[in-house]
């Protein structure tokens, strides 16, 4: 698949040719990251840190909440690697620092070894110094200690002259159980599909920034279909992964979906584009597109607005939903239109009431745990969750944001001791 790349230098998104000459300046990385997040993982490379001339850390940190980020550039010790992993980086990319004594201090599955090669010879220090080492030999040494490799063909980087697919195949074999990502020279979306078919990902920058090929085309380049009409079944899910329904896509509809960042599909009944919500007002904000393992089905993750996805005015095409998602929607709706004097309205308008209920129900849950009564624990836990979601709704915080916060915490390598704070005395 495609891994869009954001290379940062002197506070701006840039693209270099051969690692030396600045070919373009794309500006603020934030809107670029929001767009690239549709594809899934993005690579964020701090070129200043890589060459030992400054840092773009303050620009990188906010990007970690926008998309799963592979952070690289200037990570030369365990402390820096763990800092980025704890900050929420999905993976860290290590170059010359990828040594066994350092790697054994890091979670293998979250480390990518960057091997920058010019005509097969590894180069370091911002691609400015040759080492005499061969890529495959270095891969064999590092393979037991990392989860992936990023091999950059320096002589092709930024030139969009095409990828040596035979070499990619050889490197996939050399990588073993490590996932290979290649960068440098990708000239078309078709090449991204060819690289994917070989079992590798393509990290791309210049082609996207210059408009040589489209993000939508790049995302679905690996796709195939066994249907006579050539369509791709598309599972539509909300932010929490709940399936809202089934739709169908083709290249035209995906292009429009990416362009508008909306739920746009192919209508089999009308034979053209179908933008969800144009008639009903129940629009969808497109958050990401994922490919299944066989590359014959898509998953659109969307933020559903209005009454729901189904034409029968339910949240899903499988009927009404339940659980925390349904409760959240009720609370957010009642925040706007709860009847005057109702209990929910009081929770939103009386801070001390909500504060008191949170403390009360948390204490009752603690008592239930102490008494080891499963029925009471279930009951009191439901109360705590209800009032916690009410507090979140009052602040305009979505359940998916809370889940994202928990996901970010799960990425931490360094764990806090976790002792309880002393209770405040009235």
NORRA-V904924 format. One record per backbone hydrogen bond with DSSP energy under -0.5 kcal/mol. CO is the residue of the C=O (numbers start at 1). NH is the residue of the N-H. Records with the same first field share a line. If there is no record, write none. Layout:
CO=NH ; NH
This chain:
1=202
3=204
4=43
5=7
6=8 ; 45
7=14
8=47 ; 48
9=12
12=9 ; 14
13=26 ; 27
14=7
15=23 ; 24
16=18
17=20 ; 21
21=17 ; 23
24=15
27=13
28=32
29=33
30=34
31=35
32=36
33=37
35=38
36=39
37=40
38=289
39=41
41=4
42=70
43=6 ; 45
44=46 ; 72
45=8 ; 47
46=50
47=51
48=53
49=52
56=59 ; 60
57=61
58=62
59=63
60=63 ; 64
61=64
62=65
63=66 ; 67
68=42
69=71 ; 90 ; 91
70=44
71=93
72=46
74=76
77=81
78=82
79=83
80=84
81=85
82=86
83=87
84=88 ; 89
85=88
91=71
92=94 ; 112
93=73
94=114
95=98
97=99
99=102 ; 103
100=104
102=105
103=106
106=108
107=110
108=111 ; 147
110=92
111=147 ; 148
112=94 ; 114
113=115 ; 150
114=116
115=117 ; 152
116=123
117=119 ; 154 ; 155
118=121
120=135
121=118
122=131
124=128 ; 129
125=128
129=124
133=122
134=138
135=139
136=140
137=141
138=142
139=143
142=145 ; 146
143=146
147=179
148=113
149=151 ; 181
150=115 ; 152
151=153 ; 183
152=117 ; 154
153=156 ; 157
156=159 ; 160 ; 185
157=18
163=165
164=168
165=169
166=170
167=171
168=172
169=173
170=174
171=175
172=176
173=176
175=178
179=149
180=201
181=151
182=203
183=153
185=162
188=192
189=193
190=194
191=195
192=196
193=197
194=198
195=200
196=199
199=180
201=182 ; 203
202=3 ; 204
203=184
204=5
205=208 ; 209
206=210
207=212 ; 213
208=211
214=218
215=219
216=220
218=221
220=223
227=230
231=233
232=249
233=235 ; 298
234=236 ; 247
235=237 ; 300
236=244 ; 245
237=302
238=241
242=238
244=317
245=236
247=234
248=266
249=232
250=254
251=255
252=256
253=257
254=258
255=259
256=260
257=261 ; 262
261=286
262=264
263=276
265=267 ; 274
266=268
267=271 ; 272
272=267
274=265 ; 276
275=278
276=284
277=281
281=283
283=305
284=263 ; 286
285=303
288=301
290=299
292=295
295=224
296=233
297=292
298=235
299=290 ; 301
300=237 ; 302
301=287 ; 288
302=304
303=285
305=308
310=313
314=310
315=309
316=319
319=316
322=326
323=327
324=328
325=329
326=330
327=331
328=332
329=333
330=334
331=335
332=336
333=336 ; 337
334=338
339=342
342=346
343=347
344=348
345=349
346=350
349=351
350=353 ; 354
351=355
352=356
353=357
354=358
355=359
356=360
357=361
358=362
359=363
360=364
361=365
362=366
363=367
364=368
365=369
366=370
367=371
368=372 ; 373
369=372
372=374
373=377
374=378
375=379
376=380
377=381
378=382
379=383
380=384
381=385
382=386
383=387
384=388
385=389
386=390
387=391
388=392
389=393
390=394
391=395
392=397
393=396
398=402
399=403
400=404
401=405
402=406
403=407
404=408
405=409
406=410
407=411
408=411
409=412
413=415
